[in-house]
Amino acid sequence: MPVSFSSSTASPRPSRISTLWRSLLVAMRGRLSHAERFRLVALAVVVGLLGGLGAVAVRHLIGAAQNLFFGTSGGLVAAAVSIPAWKYALMPAVGGLIIGPMIWYGAREARGHGVPEVMLAVLLRGGRIRPRVAIVKALASAISIGSGGSAGREGPMVQIGSSLGSTIGQLARVPTSGLTTLVGAGAAAGIAAAFNAPIAGAMFALEVILGDFTVAAFSPVVVAAVTATVVSRSLEGDFAAFLVPKHELVSVWEFLPFAGLGVAAGLIAVLFVVLLYWQEKVWERLRFPEPLKPALGGLGIGAIALLFPHVLGVGYETMSGALSNSLPWLLLLMLIPLKLIATSVTLGSGGSGGIFAPSLFVGAALGNCVGQGVQAWAPHAAGAPGAYALVGMGAVVAATTHAPLTAILILFELTGDYRLILPLMTSCILATLVASLIKSNSIYTQKLDWQGIRMKEGREESLLRSFSVRSLMSGDFTRFQADTPISEVLSRTLVDSQETYPVVDSQDHLVGVIRFRDLRSMVRDDALNNSLVVAADVALPPFQVSPDDNLQEAMSQLSAHEVHGLPVVQDGKVVGLLYKEPVLALYTREIKKLELAETLVSRQRFRATVPGVDLGDGLRLHEIPVSEEFVGQTLREADLRRVLGMEVLFLRRGEDGPRVFPDPDLVLGPKHRLVVLASPDSLVRLPGGRPSAD
């Protein structure tokens, strides 16, 4: 677990001028120059061009693969009467037999739906994605979906576009901030070309991938989305992903069933997330050759397709049927769980594809069922079931991805019709609220959470959870007794750089907190200064942390109370003060360590360097396997800093697996490898007597 080697218990108090100056320098360094912004926009045009071409190529590859496996590039449901049953049963397995080795030996990031891998690259790798990912993802997704795998084509388009954006940025040697923006631009290009929806594509990248709505990120992302849409329309025409009839809200009372649809969509979305990642865990634990698992999963898909071929492939045919109300409600009701199962098995077993189309599929089926029910109950006050199917599509996507703005815009651009925007917004927001209340992680962030990365916290807070308040709290601080006259409080604070002052009673128990800025109005109030006002009268209600709390909790308190210092209380008494400045300095130092380690470990030379890399100051960087005695323990329980004197910077799952952030609650497994910073003496104390390396 990352623990700083500095063990000081008293931190100097920062002056107000030095704090302001450092903040200005950081802000100036963080801004891109105008020339760099124009360069990014120009590169975004290239990313959009290639992303649009990539999306078109994926569509044609899927059609070619489906024609190869099933002898038709049209709808599989309509062709079911002429296609032999054995093709439905075996073709998904044959496709899995091809893509399993392709992904395992080509690019393991290409398995699954791919968006979490893009988010991970933005969050922890500075936007760096291997160029080969685009090629492997395109081929694997085309074969997986074309052979009948239950997945969408939009997720692959996002990962392919992001990979292209990363490659172009690396070739152009753009800085890290620009590189992550180009990754987002590639994602926007993929969604825009997939749905012919440039606004939704840009919103998806900003809302889900980057989480950044600043002008510096907005401009390249929008340019890439528009460019990709132009390319797609030029090559394939101004198509619509679905044939959507015109719908409208018949009665204001329809808001009630639309609200109910939103709640149901939220529940279905949670079920989808749980089922998908439960399947991933099941397949991960299954003792079976990894490259062959997609073929085994394909047999399960084939078994379902023998009775319900609707679950095969992307499923646009069934969605169109739900929108036009040409399918019976009982069939649609049965397809909801079957599609969830089929998609979870496809992606969980190692297939390649996206979750956008399955979410749309389930939403259309759910919405149509609700619509048919409402129409049967109140035929004169209800719109067509297709309207409910359309709104259901947006609601399930919004709840599954926790991205309601993207879902609303996609459906709006698909229809070009404003009349259903109000029920669409209502259902999408309600669905997202229900899903987020039950499960905090979306279908994208759940995978990152397994790796100890909490998107809602951010990288800095995930890192700070590993450090205790005790490691940085200062014992040198000013406090006031509760009965200290206000005139004395003012005179002392005016010459002190401290900004937060604990107020204590005669036994050092915390009774309140004074903030310097709250005293400013009292400086010239002679009447107040000459009154009987004391420190306790102007203090805020007490807030505090304990020495054993982690720095993430402390930073949350610092932000919530808008203070630069936080009283540290142990056994009821104030024992120190935690300043914000040392916490930020620690974070900066630890991030630099991680970046250095990631750079060194990614080099091929490191793998051949048995003694590790000497970093000076008696420290070495090593990659070591997890000893048997620590398997099954969390990083906090293993406490390698105390037991072996080493600091874990990050982990790998296997020799070539993805890097994992060292969350204290992460359980160590036999396949984990630790990248550690330690002294030679610590490495000698490893079980086995010597350090290990690849």
Secondary structure, DSSP 8 states (H G I E B T S, - for coil): ----S---S------HHHHHHHHHHHHHHHS--HHHHHHHHHHHHHHHHHHHHHHHHHHHHHHHHHHHHHS-SS-TTGGGGTS-HHHHHHHHHHHHHHHHHHHHHH-GGGSBT-HHHHHHHHHHSTT---THHHHHHHHHHHHHHHTT-S-BSHHHHHHHHHHHHHHHHHHTT--HHHHHHHHHHHHHHHHHHHHT-HHHHHHHIIIIII---SHHHHHHHHHHHHHHHHHHHHHH-S--SS---------GGGHHHHHHHHHHHHHHHHHHHHHHHHHHHHHHHS-S-GGGHHHHHHHHHHHHHTT-GGGSSS-HHHHHHHHTT-S-HHHHHHHHHHHHHHHHHHHHTT-B-BSHHHHHHHHHHHHHHHHHHHHHH-TTT---HHHHHHHHHHHHHHHHHT-HHHHHHHHHHHH--STTHHHHHHHHHHHHHHHHHH-SS-TTHHHHHHTT--TTT-HHHHHHTTSBGGGT-BS----EETT-BHHHHHHHHTT----EEEEE-TT-BEEEEEEHHHHGGGTT-HHHHTSS-BHHHH-B----B-TTSBHHHHHHHHHHHT-SEEEEEETTEEEEEEEHHHHHHHHHHHHHHHHHHHHHHHSHHHHT-TT-EEEETTEEEEEEE--GGGTT-BHHHH-HHHHTSEEEEEEEESTTS-EE---TT-B--TTEEEEEEE-HHHHHTSTTSS----
